[in-house]
Amino acid sequence: MKFNFKIALYFFMIVFCCILFDLYTWFKYKNINFMMLITIFSILMIVLSVIFIYVLKKYMEHILVQLSEVIESITDMNENEVFSVLNDDMLSKLQSQVIKLTNILKAQNKRIKDERDEIESLISDISHQLKTPLSNLKLYYEILQDTSISKEEYDEFNFNMKSQIEKLSFLLESMIKMSRLESGIITLTPNKASINNVCLIAIKQVCKRAKDKNIEIKFNVAEDIVLNIDKNWTTEAIFNIIDNAVKYTNNNGTIVVDSIKYEMFARIDIKDNGIGIDEKEINSIFKRFYRGQGSENQEGVGIGLYLSRQIIEKQNGYIKVKSKLQKGSIFSIFIPC
């Protein structure tokens, strides 16, 4: 049972008053002179004062121990209840504030740790992505310094070197977009825009790649849908998904884009009859630098879908994916109206 100083103080005062009243009655009954009464009363006061000081000292020691535990709970990031939360006293209020402070510090520490882990992961990913093209460039450069190679070999390595430079340039451009979005350097500025026009712009940007593979892109327009979106970044998000569909759809395939308006949101479906995605991979395809099965021979660095999700989520939307291997995939973008 915890020591309660208030109860002890009240008890002490009651006992003191009772003793004082009994002494007064007894002395009055015995007809003892006033000086004797003062002397006995003084002795009693001294004894009671000593007892009171002793009790107070013990109480303060107890409080100091508890305060020490409260301070220790801050340093250890614990939420231990030292004082009863049922008591509406200063110490209980102090403990409540300490617990709140502990929770705030925990949240801040977690956020700092998550940011540090994210930076470490980003640096590791960037290093890994840059390593291969830089190594290839170094190798091709050394080969091109050899004057004994034939013109055909020279042209071949020169072409390969150009391809690696283009890949490196695309990688750096993608990472710049990603870092600007993540760091908040670029903030999306929503304005009224036609989602059908946004889809058409994205389709035009990918037309050449689709034509090279003889892939037909169909855009089914039911009605004009006007949304409050950042037109440029939303175009980027839709382009990345359509471009991804073109990459993983075989020659002579088909991609269908549908825009549908509901009461609370609009939906853009991008459907292909490509190689599909393994169900186990669906939760991973939006991760930064993720490259799924069957992507070994495809261009890209695994940033496009990651950027698309970031852009759509920053506009309070989301992306859902349905896919079957060798059947195709459907990417559904949901954006609030």
Phi and psi in degrees as GROMACS dihedral restraints (atoms count N, CA, C in turn):
[ dihedral_restraints ]
;  ai    aj    ak    al  type     phi  dphi    fc
    3     4     5     6     1   -77.5    20    10
    4     5     6     7     1   143.6    20    10
    6     7     8     9     1   -72.6    20    10
    7     8     9    10     1   130.3    20    10
    9    10    11    12     1  -113.3    20    10
   10    11    12    13     1   109.1    20    10
   12    13    14    15     1   -66.7    20    10
   13    14    15    16     1   -35.8    20    10
   15    16    17    18     1   -61.5    20    10
   16    17    18    19     1   -46.1    20    10
   18    19    20    21     1   -63.5    20    10
   19    20    21    22     1   -42.0    20    10
   21    22    23    24     1   -63.1    20    10
   22    23    24    25     1   -39.2    20    10
   24    25    26    27     1   -66.9    20    10
   25    26    27    28     1   -44.2    20    10
   27    28    29    30     1   -62.1    20    10
   28    29    30    31     1   -42.5    20    10
   30    31    32    33     1   -62.8    20    10
   31    32    33    34     1   -42.2    20    10
   33    34    35    36     1   -62.1    20    10
   34    35    36    37     1   -42.6    20    10
   36    37    38    39     1   -66.3    20    10
   37    38    39    40     1   -40.1    20    10
   39    40    41    42     1   -64.6    20    10
   40    41    42    43     1   -46.0    20    10
   42    43    44    45     1   -61.6    20    10
   43    44    45    46     1   -42.8    20    10
   45    46    47    48     1   -61.5    20    10
   46    47    48    49     1   -44.5    20    10
   48    49    50    51     1   -64.8    20    10
   49    50    51    52     1   -39.5    20    10
   51    52    53    54     1   -64.6    20    10
   52    53    54    55     1   -44.8    20    10
   54    55    56    57     1   -63.9    20    10
   55    56    57    58     1   -42.9    20    10
   57    58    59    60     1   -62.3    20    10
   58    59    60    61     1   -42.2    20    10
   60    61    62    63     1   -66.4    20    10
   61    62    63    64     1   -42.7    20    10
   63    64    65    66     1   -63.1    20    10
   64    65    66    67     1   -41.7    20    10
   66    67    68    69     1   -64.0    20    10
   67    68    69    70     1   -43.2    20    10
   69    70    71    72     1   -61.0    20    10
   70    71    72    73     1   -44.5    20    10
   72    73    74    75     1   -64.2    20    10
   73    74    75    76     1   -43.3    20    10
   75    76    77    78     1   -65.3    20    10
   76    77    78    79     1   -45.6    20    10
   78    79    80    81     1   -65.1    20    10
   79    80    81    82     1   -36.7    20    10
   81    82    83    84     1   -66.1    20    10
   82    83    84    85     1   -38.9    20    10
   84    85    86    87     1   -69.1    20    10
   85    86    87    88     1   -39.4    20    10
   87    88    89    90     1   -82.1    20    10
   88    89    90    91     1    -8.6    20    10
   90    91    92    93     1    60.1    20    10
   91    92    93    94     1    43.9    20    10
   93    94    95    96     1   -84.1    20    10
   94    95    96    97     1   145.4    20    10
   96    97    98    99     1   -68.8    20    10
   97    98    99   100     1   165.0    20    10
   99   100   101   102     1   -67.1    20    10
  100   101   102   103     1   -38.2    20    10
  102   103   104   105     1   -63.0    20    10
  103   104   105   106     1   -39.5    20    10
  105   106   107   108     1   -64.0    20    10
  106   107   108   109     1   -40.0    20    10
  108   109   110   111     1   -62.5    20    10
  109   110   111   112     1   -43.6    20    10
  111   112   113   114     1   -62.6    20    10
  112   113   114   115     1   -41.8    20    10
  114   115   116   117     1   -63.6    20    10
  115   116   117   118     1   -48.2    20    10
  117   118   119   120     1   -65.8    20    10
  118   119   120   121     1   -39.5    20    10
  120   121   122   123     1   -62.9    20    10
  121   122   123   124     1   -39.8    20    10
  123   124   125   126     1   -64.2    20    10
  124   125   126   127     1   -43.9    20    10
  126   127   128   129     1   -61.2    20    10
  127   128   129   130     1   -43.7    20    10
  129   130   131   132     1   -62.2    20    10
  130   131   132   133     1   -40.9    20    10
  132   133   134   135     1   -63.3    20    10
  133   134   135   136     1   -39.6    20    10
  135   136   137   138     1   -64.0    20    10
  136   137   138   139     1   -45.0    20    10
  138   139   140   141     1   -62.5    20    10
  139   140   141   142     1   -46.8    20    10
  141   142   143   144     1   -65.9    20    10
  142   143   144   145     1   -34.3    20    10
  144   145   146   147     1   -65.6    20    10
  145   146   147   148     1   -41.3    20    10
  147   148   149   150     1   -61.8    20    10
  148   149   150   151     1   -44.0    20    10
  150   151   152   153     1   -62.9    20    10
  151   152   153   154     1   -42.7    20    10
  153   154   155   156     1   -63.5    20    10
  154   155   156   157     1   -44.0    20    10
  156   157   158   159     1   -63.0    20    10
  157   158   159   160     1   -39.6    20    10
  159   160   161   162     1   -63.7    20    10
  160   161   162   163     1   -46.4    20    10
  162   163   164   165     1   -63.2    20    10
  163   164   165   166     1   -42.4    20    10
  165   166   167   168     1   -62.6    20    10
  166   167   168   169     1   -40.6    20    10
  168   169   170   171     1   -61.3    20    10
  169   170   171   172     1   -45.0    20    10
  171   172   173   174     1   -63.3    20    10
  172   173   174   175     1   -39.5    20    10
  174   175   176   177     1   -64.9    20    10
  175   176   177   178     1   -43.8    20    10
  177   178   179   180     1   -64.9    20    10
  178   179   180   181     1   -38.8    20    10
  180   181   182   183     1   -61.2    20    10
  181   182   183   184     1   -41.3    20    10
  183   184   185   186     1   -63.3    20    10
  184   185   186   187     1   -43.2    20    10
  186   187   188   189     1   -63.9    20    10
  187   188   189   190     1   -42.4    20    10
  189   190   191   192     1   -63.1    20    10
  190   191   192   193     1   -38.7    20    10
  192   193   194   195     1   -62.7    20    10
  193   194   195   196     1   -44.0    20    10
  195   196   197   198     1   -66.1    20    10
  196   197   198   199     1   -40.5    20    10
  198   199   200   201     1   -62.7    20    10
  199   200   201   202     1   -37.9    20    10
  201   202   203   204     1   -61.8    20    10
  202   203   204   205     1   -39.8    20    10
  204   205   206   207     1   -66.6    20    10
  205   206   207   208     1   -37.0    20    10
  207   208   209   210     1   -63.4    20    10
  208   209   210   211     1   -46.3    20    10
  210   211   212   213     1   -63.1    20    10
  211   212   213   214     1   -39.6    20    10
  213   214   215   216     1   -64.3    20    10
  214   215   216   217     1   -35.7    20    10
  216   217   218   219     1   -65.1    20    10
  217   218   219   220     1   -30.0    20    10
  219   220   221   222     1   -69.4    20    10
  220   221   222   223     1   -48.0    20    10
  222   223   224   225     1   -65.6    20    10
  223   224   225   226     1   -32.2    20    10
  225   226   227   228     1   -91.6    20    10
  226   227   228   229     1    -0.6    20    10
  228   229   230   231     1    58.3    20    10
  229   230   231   232     1    39.3    20    10
  231   232   233   234     1  -103.1    20    10
  232   233   234   235     1   163.9    20    10
  234   235   236   237     1  -117.6    20    10
  235   236   237   238     1    41.4    20    10
  237   238   239   240     1   -68.1    20    10
  238   239   240   241     1   137.5    20    10
  240   241   242   243     1   -90.2    20    10
  241   242   243   244     1   105.2    20    10
  243   244   245   246     1   -85.4    20    10
  244   245   246   247     1   -42.5    20    10
  246   247   248   249     1  -104.3    20    10
  247   248   249   250     1   149.7    20    10
  249   250   251   252     1   -65.7    20    10
  250   251   252   253     1   128.9    20    10
  252   253   254   255     1   -73.7    20    10
  253   254   255   256     1   -10.2    20    10
  255   256   257   258     1   -78.8    20    10
  256   257   258   259     1   -20.9    20    10
  258   259   260   261     1   -83.2    20    10
  259   260   261   262     1   129.8    20    10
  261   262   263   264     1   -96.0    20    10
  262   263   264   265     1    59.4    20    10
  264   265   266   267     1  -116.5    20    10
  265   266   267   268     1   177.7    20    10
  267   268   269   270     1   -62.8    20    10
  268   269   270   271     1   -38.8    20    10
  270   271   272   273     1   -68.2    20    10
  271   272   273   274     1   -39.9    20    10
  273   274   275   276     1   -65.2    20    10
  274   275   276   277     1   -39.0    20    10
  276   277   278   279     1   -65.3    20    10
  277   278   279   280     1   -39.8    20    10
  279   280   281   282     1   -60.9    20    10
  280   281   282   283     1   -44.2    20    10
  282   283   284   285     1   -61.9    20    10
  283   284   285   286     1   -40.7    20    10
  285   286   287   288     1   -60.5    20    10
  286   287   288   289     1   -42.1    20    10
  288   289   290   291     1   -67.2    20    10
  289   290   291   292     1   -36.0    20    10
  291   292   293   294     1   -64.2    20    10
  292   293   294   295     1   -42.2    20    10
  294   295   296   297     1   -63.7    20    10
  295   296   297   298     1   -40.8    20    10
  297   298   299   300     1   -62.0    20    10
  298   299   300   301     1   -44.1    20    10
  300   301   302   303     1   -62.3    20    10
  301   302   303   304     1   -40.8    20    10
  303   304   305   306     1   -60.8    20    10
  304   305   306   307     1   -43.5    20    10
  306   307   308   309     1   -64.6    20    10
  307   308   309   310     1   -39.2    20    10
  309   310   311   312     1   -64.0    20    10
  310   311   312   313     1   -44.6    20    10
  312   313   314   315     1   -64.4    20    10
  313   314   315   316     1   -38.4    20    10
  315   316   317   318     1   -61.4    20    10
  316   317   318   319     1   -46.1    20    10
  318   319   320   321     1   -62.6    20    10
  319   320   321   322     1   -41.2    20    10
  321   322   323   324     1   -65.6    20    10
  322   323   324   325     1   -42.8    20    10
  324   325   326   327     1   -62.8    20    10
  325   326   327   328     1   -40.0    20    10
  327   328   329   330     1   -65.7    20    10
  328   329   330   331     1   -42.3    20    10
  330   331   332   333     1   -63.8    20    10
  331   332   333   334     1   -41.8    20    10
  333   334   335   336     1   -63.5    20    10
  334   335   336   337     1   -42.6    20    10
  336   337   338   339     1   -64.2    20    10
  337   338   339   340     1   -43.5    20    10
  339   340   341   342     1   -62.8    20    10
  340   341   342   343     1   -41.6    20    10
  342   343   344   345     1   -65.0    20    10
  343   344   345   346     1   -41.0    20    10
  345   346   347   348     1   -64.4    20    10
  346   347   348   349     1   -43.4    20    10
  348   349   350   351     1   -63.4    20    10
  349   350   351   352     1   -38.2    20    10
  351   352   353   354     1   -65.6    20    10
  352   353   354   355     1   -41.0    20    10
  354   355   356   357     1   -65.5    20    10
  355   356   357   358     1   -43.5    20    10
  357   358   359   360     1   -61.4    20    10
  358   359   360   361     1   -42.5    20    10
  360   361   362   363     1   -64.6    20    10
  361   362   363   364     1   -41.6    20    10
  363   364   365   366     1   -63.5    20    10
  364   365   366   367     1   -44.7    20    10
  366   367   368   369     1   -62.0    20    10
  367   368   369   370     1   -42.4    20    10
  369   370   371   372     1   -63.0    20    10
  370   371   372   373     1   -43.9    20    10
  372   373   374   375     1   -64.6    20    10
  373   374   375   376     1   -43.6    20    10
  375   376   377   378     1   -63.9    20    10
  376   377   378   379     1   -43.3    20    10
  378   379   380   381     1   -59.7    20    10
  379   380   381   382     1   -42.6    20    10
  381   382   383   384     1   -65.9    20    10
  382   383   384   385     1   -41.3    20    10
  384   385   386   387     1   -69.9    20    10
  385   386   387   388     1   -33.9    20    10
  387   388   389   390     1   -81.0    20    10
  388   389   390   391     1   -23.3    20    10
  390   391   392   393     1   -60.6    20    10
  391   392   393   394     1   -48.2    20    10
  393   394   395   396     1   -65.3    20    10
  394   395   396   397     1   -53.4    20    10
  396   397   398   399     1   -63.6    20    10
  397   398   399   400     1   -35.3    20    10
  399   400   401   402     1   -67.5    20    10
  400   401   402   403     1   -40.3    20    10
  402   403   404   405     1   -63.8    20    10
  403   404   405   406     1   -41.8    20    10
  405   406   407   408     1   -64.6    20    10
  406   407   408   409     1   -41.7    20    10
  408   409   410   411     1   -61.3    20    10
  409   410   411   412     1   -42.2    20    10
  411   412   413   414     1   -62.5    20    10
  412   413   414   415     1   -42.8    20    10
  414   415   416   417     1   -64.2    20    10
  415   416   417   418     1   -47.0    20    10
  417   418   419   420     1   -63.8    20    10
  418   419   420   421     1   -38.1    20    10
  420   421   422   423     1   -62.0    20    10
  421   422   423   424     1   -44.8    20    10
  423   424   425   426     1   -64.0    20    10
  424   425   426   427     1   -38.8    20    10
  426   427   428   429     1   -66.4    20    10
  427   428   429   430     1   -40.7    20    10
  429   430   431   432     1   -67.4    20    10
  430   431   432   433     1   -18.1    20    10
  432   433   434   435     1   -76.9    20    10
  433   434   435   436     1   -12.8    20    10
  435   436   437   438     1   -79.6    20    10
  436   437   438   439     1   113.8    20    10
  438   439   440   441     1   -75.6    20    10
  439   440   441   442     1    -9.9    20    10
  441   442   443   444     1   -85.6    20    10
  442   443   444   445     1    -9.4    20    10
  444   445   446   447     1   -74.0    20    10
  445   446   447   448     1   152.0    20    10
  447   448   449   450     1   -74.9    20    10
  448   449   450   451     1   167.9    20    10
  450   451   452   453     1   -64.7    20    10
  451   452   453   454     1   -37.0    20    10
  453   454   455   456     1   -63.2    20    10
  454   455   456   457     1   -44.1    20    10
  456   457   458   459     1   -65.6    20    10
  457   458   459   460     1   -39.5    20    10
  459   460   461   462     1   -61.3    20    10
  460   461   462   463     1   -45.9    20    10
  462   463   464   465     1   -64.1    20    10
  463   464   465   466     1   -39.0    20    10
  465   466   467   468     1   -64.2    20    10
  466   467   468   469     1   -49.4    20    10
  468   469   470   471     1   -68.1    20    10
  469   470   471   472     1   -32.7    20    10
  471   472   473   474     1   -65.2    20    10
  472   473   474   475     1   -40.4    20    10
  474   475   476   477     1   -65.4    20    10
  475   476   477   478     1   -43.2    20    10
  477   478   479   480     1   -62.5    20    10
  478   479   480   481     1   -38.5    20    10
  480   481   482   483     1   -64.4    20    10
  481   482   483   484     1   -41.8    20    10
  483   484   485   486     1   -62.6    20    10
  484   485   486   487     1   -40.4    20    10
  486   487   488   489     1   -63.1    20    10
  487   488   489   490     1   -40.6    20    10
  489   490   491   492     1   -67.6    20    10
  490   491   492   493     1   -36.1    20    10
  492   493   494   495     1   -65.1    20    10
  493   494   495   496     1   -42.4    20    10
  495   496   497   498     1   -63.6    20    10
  496   497   498   499     1   -41.1    20    10
  498   499   500   501     1   -63.5    20    10
  499   500   501   502     1   -42.8    20    10
  501   502   503   504     1   -64.8    20    10
  502   503   504   505     1   -40.7    20    10
  504   505   506   507     1   -63.6    20    10
  505   506   507   508     1   -42.9    20    10
  507   508   509   510     1   -64.1    20    10
  508   509   510   511     1   -41.2    20    10
  510   511   512   513     1   -61.7    20    10
  511   512   513   514     1   -47.0    20    10
  513   514   515   516     1   -64.7    20    10
  514   515   516   517     1   -39.9    20    10
  516   517   518   519     1   -63.2    20    10
  517   518   519   520     1   -41.9    20    10
  519   520   521   522     1   -65.8    20    10
  520   521   522   523     1   -41.0    20    10
  522   523   524   525     1   -68.5    20    10
  523   524   525   526     1   -33.9    20    10
  525   526   527   528     1   -64.3    20    10
  526   527   528   529     1   -44.5    20    10
  528   529   530   531     1   -59.2    20    10
  529   530   531   532     1   -46.1    20    10
  531   532   533   534     1   -62.0    20    10
  532   533   534   535     1   -47.9    20    10
  534   535   536   537     1   -66.7    20    10
  535   536   537   538     1   -35.6    20    10
  537   538   539   540     1   -67.6    20    10
  538   539   540   541     1   -37.3    20    10
  540   541   542   543     1   -69.3    20    10
  541   542   543   544     1   -47.6    20    10
  543   544   545   546     1   -65.0    20    10
  544   545   546   547     1   -39.2    20    10
  546   547   548   549     1   -80.0    20    10
  547   548   549   550     1   -11.4    20    10
  549   550   551   552     1    82.3    20    10
  550   551   552   553     1     8.8    20    10
  552   553   554   555     1   -60.9    20    10
  553   554   555   556     1   -38.2    20    10
  555   556   557   558     1  -105.8    20    10
  556   557   558   559     1   126.8    20    10
  558   559   560   561     1  -111.4    20    10
  559   560   561   562     1   136.8    20    10
  561   562   563   564     1   -69.5    20    10
  562   563   564   565     1   136.3    20    10
  564   565   566   567     1  -115.9    20    10
  565   566   567   568     1    95.9    20    10
  567   568   569   570     1   -68.9    20    10
  568   569   570   571     1   138.1    20    10
  570   571   572   573     1  -144.9    20    10
  571   572   573   574     1   162.0    20    10
  573   574   575   576     1   -63.9    20    10
  574   575   576   577     1   125.5    20    10
  576   577   578   579     1  -150.3    20    10
  577   578   579   580     1   149.6    20    10
  579   580   581   582     1   -79.7    20    10
  580   581   582   583     1   120.7    20    10
  582   583   584   585     1   -68.0    20    10
  583   584   585   586     1   -27.4    20    10
  585   586   587   588     1   -66.2    20    10
  586   587   588   589     1   -40.8    20    10
  588   589   590   591     1   -65.3    20    10
  589   590   591   592     1   -39.0    20    10
  591   592   593   594     1   -61.1    20    10
  592   593   594   595     1   -44.4    20    10
  594   595   596   597     1   -63.8    20    10
  595   596   597   598     1   -41.2    20    10
  597   598   599   600     1   -62.6    20    10
  598   599   600   601     1   -41.2    20    10
  600   601   602   603     1   -62.5    20    10
  601   602   603   604     1   -44.4    20    10
  603   604   605   606     1   -63.1    20    10
  604   605   606   607     1   -40.7    20    10
  606   607   608   609     1   -65.0    20    10
  607   608   609   610     1   -42.5    20    10
  609   610   611   612     1   -60.3    20    10
  610   611   612   613     1   -36.7    20    10
  612   613   614   615     1   -67.2    20    10
  613   614   615   616     1   -23.9    20    10
  615   616   617   618     1  -106.8    20    10
  616   617   618   619     1     2.2    20    10
  618   619   620   621     1   -59.1    20    10
  619   620   621   622     1   -43.5    20    10
  621   622   623   624     1   -61.4    20    10
  622   623   624   625     1   -45.6    20    10
  624   625   626   627     1   -63.0    20    10
  625   626   627   628     1   -40.1    20    10
  627   628   629   630     1   -66.7    20    10
  628   629   630   631     1   -39.9    20    10
  630   631   632   633     1   -63.8    20    10
  631   632   633   634     1   -37.8    20    10
  633   634   635   636     1   -60.8    20    10
  634   635   636   637     1   -28.4    20    10
  636   637   638   639     1  -103.8    20    10
  637   638   639   640     1     8.1    20    10
  639   640   641   642     1    55.9    20    10
  640   641   642   643     1    40.6    20    10
  642   643   644   645     1   -96.0    20    10
  643   644   645   646     1   129.6    20    10
  645   646   647   648     1   -90.4    20    10
  646   647   648   649     1   129.9    20    10
  648   649   650   651     1  -110.7    20    10
  649   650   651   652     1   118.0    20    10
  651   652   653   654     1  -105.6    20    10
  652   653   654   655     1   136.4    20    10
  654   655   656   657     1  -121.3    20    10
  655   656   657   658     1   109.8    20    10
  657   658   659   660     1   -92.3    20    10
  658   659   660   661     1   116.0    20    10
  660   661   662   663     1  -110.2    20    10
  661   662   663   664     1   116.8    20    10
  663   664   665   666     1   -88.6    20    10
  664   665   666   667     1   -48.2    20    10
  666   667   668   669     1  -155.8    20    10
  667   668   669   670     1   159.7    20    10
  669   670   671   672     1   -73.2    20    10
  670   671   672   673     1   129.8    20    10
  672   673   674   675     1  -115.6    20    10
  673   674   675   676     1   119.5    20    10
  675   676   677   678     1  -105.6    20    10
  676   677   678   679     1   123.7    20    10
  678   679   680   681     1  -125.5    20    10
  679   680   681   682     1   160.0    20    10
  681   682   683   684     1   -91.4    20    10
  682   683   684   685     1    90.3    20    10
  684   685   686   687     1  -136.8    20    10
  685   686   687   688     1   164.8    20    10
  687   688   689   690     1   -85.0    20    10
  688   689   690   691     1   109.1    20    10
  690   691   692   693     1   -60.3    20    10
  691   692   693   694     1   -48.3    20    10
  693   694   695   696     1   -64.9    20    10
  694   695   696   697     1   -47.0    20    10
  696   697   698   699     1   -72.3    20    10
  697   698   699   700     1   -32.9    20    10
  699   700   701   702     1   -67.6    20    10
  700   701   702   703     1   -37.1    20    10
  702   703   704   705     1   -60.0    20    10
  703   704   705   706     1   -42.4    20    10
  705   706   707   708     1   -59.5    20    10
  706   707   708   709     1   -43.9    20    10
  708   709   710   711     1   -63.5    20    10
  709   710   711   712     1   -46.2    20    10
  711   712   713   714     1   -69.1    20    10
  712   713   714   715     1   -40.0    20    10
  714   715   716   717     1   -58.0    20    10
  715   716   717   718     1   -45.4    20    10
  717   718   719   720     1   -59.1    20    10
  718   719   720   721     1   -39.5    20    10
  720   721   722   723     1   -71.8    20    10
  721   722   723   724     1   -43.3    20    10
  723   724   725   726     1   -65.2    20    10
  724   725   726   727     1   -41.9    20    10
  726   727   728   729     1   -60.9    20    10
  727   728   729   730     1   -39.3    20    10
  729   730   731   732     1   -64.5    20    10
  730   731   732   733     1   -38.5    20    10
  732   733   734   735     1   -63.8    20    10
  733   734   735   736     1   -40.7    20    10
  735   736   737   738     1   -63.4    20    10
  736   737   738   739     1   -41.5    20    10
  738   739   740   741     1   -59.7    20    10
  739   740   741   742     1   -42.3    20    10
  741   742   743   744     1  -104.5    20    10
  742   743   744   745     1    18.2    20    10
  744   745   746   747     1  -108.0    20    10
  745   746   747   748     1   132.6    20    10
  747   748   749   750     1   -69.7    20    10
  748   749   750   751     1   165.8    20    10
  750   751   752   753     1   -53.6    20    10
  751   752   753   754     1   144.9    20    10
  753   754   755   756     1    67.9    20    10
  754   755   756   757     1    20.4    20    10
  756   757   758   759     1   -84.6    20    10
  757   758   759   760     1  -175.1    20    10
  759   760   761   762     1  -135.9    20    10
  760   761   762   763     1   138.7    20    10
  762   763   764   765     1  -124.4    20    10
  763   764   765   766     1   130.0    20    10
  765   766   767   768     1  -117.8    20    10
  766   767   768   769     1   128.8    20    10
  768   769   770   771     1  -113.2    20    10
  769   770   771   772     1   124.3    20    10
  771   772   773   774     1  -120.7    20    10
  772   773   774   775     1   140.2    20    10
  774   775   776   777     1  -119.7    20    10
  775   776   777   778     1   128.3    20    10
  777   778   779   780     1  -130.8    20    10
  778   779   780   781     1   135.7    20    10
  780   781   782   783     1  -107.6    20    10
  781   782   783   784     1   131.2    20    10
  783   784   785   786     1  -113.7    20    10
  784   785   786   787     1  -178.3    20    10
  786   787   788   789     1   -66.7    20    10
  787   788   789   790     1   -41.6    20    10
  789   790   791   792     1  -103.9    20    10
  790   791   792   793     1   -17.4    20    10
  792   793   794   795     1  -155.6    20    10
  793   794   795   796     1   167.1    20    10
  795   796   797   798     1  -113.9    20    10
  796   797   798   799     1   149.9    20    10
  798   799   800   801     1  -126.7    20    10
  799   800   801   802     1   132.8    20    10
  801   802   803   804     1  -114.8    20    10
  802   803   804   805     1   117.3    20    10
  804   805   806   807     1  -101.0    20    10
  805   806   807   808     1   131.7    20    10
  807   808   809   810     1  -120.6    20    10
  808   809   810   811     1   105.9    20    10
  810   811   812   813     1  -113.0    20    10
  811   812   813   814     1   133.3    20    10
  813   814   815   816     1  -130.2    20    10
  814   815   816   817     1   164.3    20    10
  816   817   818   819     1  -113.0    20    10
  817   818   819   820     1    43.1    20    10
  819   820   821   822     1   -84.2    20    10
  820   821   822   823     1  -152.8    20    10
  822   823   824   825     1   -76.9    20    10
  823   824   825   826     1   -14.7    20    10
  825   826   827   828     1    79.0    20    10
  826   827   828   829     1   175.1    20    10
  828   829   830   831     1  -127.5    20    10
  829   830   831   832     1   133.9    20    10
  831   832   833   834     1   -61.1    20    10
  832   833   834   835     1   138.2    20    10
  834   835   836   837     1   -56.4    20    10
  835   836   837   838     1   -33.2    20    10
  837   838   839   840     1   -68.8    20    10
  838   839   840   841     1   -21.1    20    10
  840   841   842   843     1   -94.3    20    10
  841   842   843   844     1   -13.1    20    10
  843   844   845   846     1   -57.4    20    10
  844   845   846   847     1   -38.9    20    10
  846   847   848   849     1   -74.2    20    10
  847   848   849   850     1   -10.0    20    10
  849   850   851   852     1  -104.3    20    10
  850   851   852   853     1   -16.6    20    10
  852   853   854   855     1   -67.1    20    10
  853   854   855   856     1   -18.8    20    10
  855   856   857   858     1   -93.4    20    10
  856   857   858   859     1     4.4    20    10
  858   859   860   861     1   -76.0    20    10
  859   860   861   862     1   150.4    20    10
  861   862   863   864     1   -64.8    20    10
  862   863   864   865     1   130.1    20    10
  864   865   866   867     1    66.1    20    10
  865   866   867   868     1    17.6    20    10
  867   868   869   870     1   -78.9    20    10
  868   869   870   871     1   133.5    20    10
  870   871   872   873     1  -125.3    20    10
  871   872   873   874     1   115.7    20    10
  873   874   875   876     1   -82.1    20    10
  874   875   876   877     1  -177.8    20    10
  876   877   878   879     1   -65.2    20    10
  877   878   879   880     1   141.0    20    10
  879   880   881   882     1    84.6    20    10
  880   881   882   883     1     5.1    20    10
  882   883   884   885     1   -98.8    20    10
  883   884   885   886     1     3.7    20    10
  885   886   887   888     1   -60.8    20    10
  886   887   888   889     1   -36.8    20    10
  888   889   890   891     1   -97.9    20    10
  889   890   891   892     1     9.4    20    10
  891   892   893   894     1  -104.4    20    10
  892   893   894   895     1   144.6    20    10
  894   895   896   897     1   -70.7    20    10
  895   896   897   898     1   157.5    20    10
  897   898   899   900     1   127.8    20    10
  898   899   900   901     1   164.9    20    10
  900   901   902   903     1  -126.2    20    10
  901   902   903   904     1     2.6    20    10
  903   904   905   906     1    82.5    20    10
  904   905   906   907     1    31.2    20    10
  906   907   908   909     1  -111.4    20    10
  907   908   909   910     1   -25.8    20    10
  909   910   911   912     1   -55.2    20    10
  910   911   912   913     1   -53.8    20    10
  912   913   914   915     1   -67.5    20    10
  913   914   915   916     1   -34.1    20    10
  915   916   917   918     1   -60.7    20    10
  916   917   918   919     1   -45.5    20    10
  918   919   920   921     1   -63.3    20    10
  919   920   921   922     1   -41.0    20    10
  921   922   923   924     1   -58.9    20    10
  922   923   924   925     1   -46.8    20    10
  924   925   926   927     1   -64.3    20    10
  925   926   927   928     1   -42.3    20    10
  927   928   929   930     1   -59.2    20    10
  928   929   930   931     1   -44.3    20    10
  930   931   932   933     1   -65.7    20    10
  931   932   933   934     1   -45.6    20    10
  933   934   935   936     1   -68.1    20    10
  934   935   936   937     1   -41.7    20    10
  936   937   938   939     1   -66.2    20    10
  937   938   939   940     1   -32.7    20    10
  939   940   941   942     1   -67.9    20    10
  940   941   942   943     1   -14.1    20    10
  942   943   944   945     1  -107.4    20    10
  943   944   945   946     1    23.2    20    10
  945   946   947   948     1    64.5    20    10
  946   947   948   949     1    23.8    20    10
  948   949   950   951     1  -107.5    20    10
  949   950   951   952     1  -172.6    20    10
  951   952   953   954     1  -157.1    20    10
  952   953   954   955     1   167.1    20    10
  954   955   956   957     1  -125.2    20    10
  955   956   957   958     1   132.6    20    10
  957   958   959   960     1  -116.0    20    10
  958   959   960   961     1   148.6    20    10
  960   961   962   963     1  -129.6    20    10
  961   962   963   964     1   133.1    20    10
  963   964   965   966     1  -124.4    20    10
  964   965   966   967     1   136.2    20    10
  966   967   968   969     1  -156.7    20    10
  967   968   969   970     1   150.2    20    10
  969   970   971   972     1  -134.6    20    10
  970   971   972   973     1   135.3    20    10
  972   973   974   975     1   -59.0    20    10
  973   974   975   976     1   135.1    20    10
  975   976   977   978     1    63.9    20    10
  976   977   978   979     1     8.3    20    10
  978   979   980   981     1  -113.7    20    10
  979   980   981   982     1   -35.9    20    10
  981   982   983   984     1   128.1    20    10
  982   983   984   985     1  -179.7    20    10
  984   985   986   987     1  -135.7    20    10
  985   986   987   988     1   155.3    20    10
  987   988   989   990     1  -127.7    20    10
  988   989   990   991     1   117.7    20    10
  990   991   992   993     1  -101.1    20    10
  991   992   993   994     1   119.7    20    10
  993   994   995   996     1  -110.9    20    10
  994   995   996   997     1   120.4    20    10
  996   997   998   999     1  -101.8    20    10
  997   998   999  1000     1   125.8    20    10
  999  1000  1001  1002     1  -112.4    20    10
 1000  1001  1002  1003     1   124.2    20    10
 1002  1003  1004  1005     1  -129.4    20    10
 1003  1004  1005  1006     1   130.4    20    10
 1005  1006  1007  1008     1   -62.6    20    10
 1006  1007  1008  1009     1   146.0    20    10
